[in-house]
Amino acid sequence: MLLSVASVNGLLTFNFSSSNFADIPYNKELFSYILDEIKPKNVFATTFMEIAEWWKKRESVEITETENGVSVYFPDKIEKFSLSLKGKYEMTKTVDVDSKIEGSMLVFTNVLPNTRVNIILRKMKKKKNPEGLVS
């Protein structure tokens, strides 16, 4: 489950607050087990309040189509933001921000407030395989 969530930069929550933590005998063992499982992985552990604040920042990001691709405007500082590109495109970023392209995912880190990123998209050319067929 952790790998599946990580592959899409998803969110996985564990809520132990629905009852008194000590009332359920296996809670401490389960909590310790979960922490041991996620510790070696590159995960972001946080509170529900911090998640709510991040969602507000994410919601304020403006993504608009341009003639050559996409423009992304970040009105607030945001520590990590990912865009997934659907379709057969190659992308190039045109503004220097901390980011990396991982397959069809563009991941921004430590973006400062009032930053605009213009991403140029080009359709990938169809490749011919050894039999001469287009794929």
C-alpha positions, 0 to 999 in steps of 0.5 A, spaced: 500 500 500 505 504 501 508 503 494 502 504 491 501 511 494 508 513 493 508 512 486 502 517 485 505 522 490 499 520 494 496 521 501 495 516 506 493 517 513 492 513 519 488 516 525 488 513 532 484 518 535 477 515 534 478 512 541 482 513 547 489 510 544 490 506 551 483 503 550 485 498 544 491 493 546 494 493 539 494 500 538 501 501 541 504 495 537 500 497 530 503 505 531 510 502 532 509 498 526 507 503 522 512 508 524 518 502 523 515 501 516 515 508 513 521 511 516 526 508 511 522 510 505 522 518 503 515 520 506 512 526 509 509 525 516 505 531 518 499 533 522 492 534 519 492 542 520 499 542 516 495 538 511 489 543 511 494 548 510 498 545 504 491 543 501 489 551 501 496 553 498 495 547 493 488 550 491 491 557 490 496 555 484 493 557 478 495 553 472 493 555 465 494 553 458 498 557 453 500 557 446 506 552 447 504 549 453 502 550 460 503 556 465 503 555 473 503 561 478 504 560 485 502 565 489 504 562 496 511 559 498 510 551 497 515 546 499 513 541 494 508 541 488 507 535 483 504 536 476 503 529 472 503 530 464 498 526 460 499 524 453 505 523 449 509 530 450 516 532 452 516 538 457 521 543 458 521 548 464 523 555 462 524 558 469 529 556 474 526 553 480 527 547 484 524 542 479 525 535 476 522 531 471 521 524 473 518 521 467 511 524 466 511 527 472 514 534 474 516 535 481 517 542 484 520 544 491 521 550 495 517 554 490 517 562 493 511 566 493 509 570 486 513 565 482 511 563 475 513 557 471 512 556 464 512 549 461 513 548 454 510 542 451 512 538 445 508 532 442 513 526 442 514 524 435 512 517 433 517 512 433 518 506 427 520 499 430 524 495 426 519 492 422 517 499 419 511 500 423 509 506 427 508 506 434 
